Amino acid sequence: QVQLVESGGGLVQAGGSLKLSCAASGYIDIYTMGWYRQAPGKQREVVATITNGGNTYHADSVQGRFTTSRDNAKNTVYLQMNTLKSEDTAVYYCNANRRSFPRGDYWGQGTQVTVSS
């Protein structure tokens, strides 16, 4: 079992920056870690992922503005968000996923990010 706790959300003006953190209760080194977001009335969508080998993926909508990273020694994942836009407003969720044995799929409770224009 892995428990995930996001932090770092808040209210920021358009063009500003925020850094989200996701702290895990257990070891995350075997998991692909991901950041997802859900805006009101919309489906949850992937923002960025990082494999246990450090390979990253960023959605087209955030490419060049957001960067995900991980520190396995601290069991923490980060999402640096720059040049924020109003359309980035959403609840951001952290995810830990592993499809092979031992499988696991864990979610945090989410943190609100609000970008004012």
N, C-alpha and C positions, 0 to 999 in steps of 0.2 A: 504494500500500500504506500502510495505517495500522496501527501497533502501539499497543495500548492496555494500560495498566498501572494496575490498581486499587490503592488503599491506603486505610488508615483503619479497616479492620475490627478486630474484637477481641471481648473478653468484657465485657459490661456488664450491670448489674442492670436488672430491669424498671423502667420509668419513666425510665430514663436516656437519654442522647443519644450519637450518634456522627455523624461527618461523613466520608463516603466521598469520595475523589477519584479521578478517572480522567484520567491524563495520556496524551496522544497524541503519537506520534512525528512526525506530520505535521499538516497543517492540517485542522481539523475544521469550518471554517465552511460547507462545502457539505453536511454530513451532519446527519441527524436523529440525535441521541444518545439512548441509552436505558439504563435500569437494569433489569436482570432479576434474579430470584433463583430458586434451586432448593433446596428443603428435601429432606432424606433421604426417599426413597420417593415423591417428588412430581415432577410435571413442572415444567419451567422456566416461570415466569410473569413477565409484565411488571409492573414496579413503577412506573416513571415514564418519560416521554419528553419531549424538548424539541427543537423544530424549529430549523432554522437561522435562522428568524425570531423565535425566542424563545417560541413558543406551547408551553405545557406540558400534559401529561396526567398525572394521578396515579390509580392504581388505587383503587377504592373502599376497599379494605382499609387504605390508607395515607393517604387523603385527610385533610387537616387535621393530619397528624403528620409527613409527609415532604415535603420540597421539593427539587426539582431545579433546578439553574441551570448556566449555562455562561459561560466566559470565553474567547472565541475568540482573544484576544490571547495567552493563555497556553496555548491548545490543551488546555484542561482542563474537565472537567465535574464537578459536585458533586452529592452527595445528602446533604442534611441530614436526619437521622432523629431525631425527638424522641418522647418518651413511648413508648419501645420496649416491645414485648410479647414474651412467650416465642414466640409464633407468628411473629415476625419472624426467628427463627433460620433461617439459610440461608447458602448461598454466593451472594454478590452479584456479578453480572457487568455489565460495561460493554459497550455495543454502539454501533457507528457504522454507519449505514445510509443508502444513497442508491439509489433505485429508478430514477431516470432517468440518462442518460449523463452522466458516467462512473459506472456502477453500482459499488456496493461494499457489502460486509457484513462487518464486522470485529468480533471479540470479544476481550475481555481474558481473563486466566487465572482471574479470580475472587478474591474476598477473603471470608474467613469472618466472619460476624457471629453471635455467640452471645449470647442474652439469657437470663439466669438469673432464675428466678421466686423 
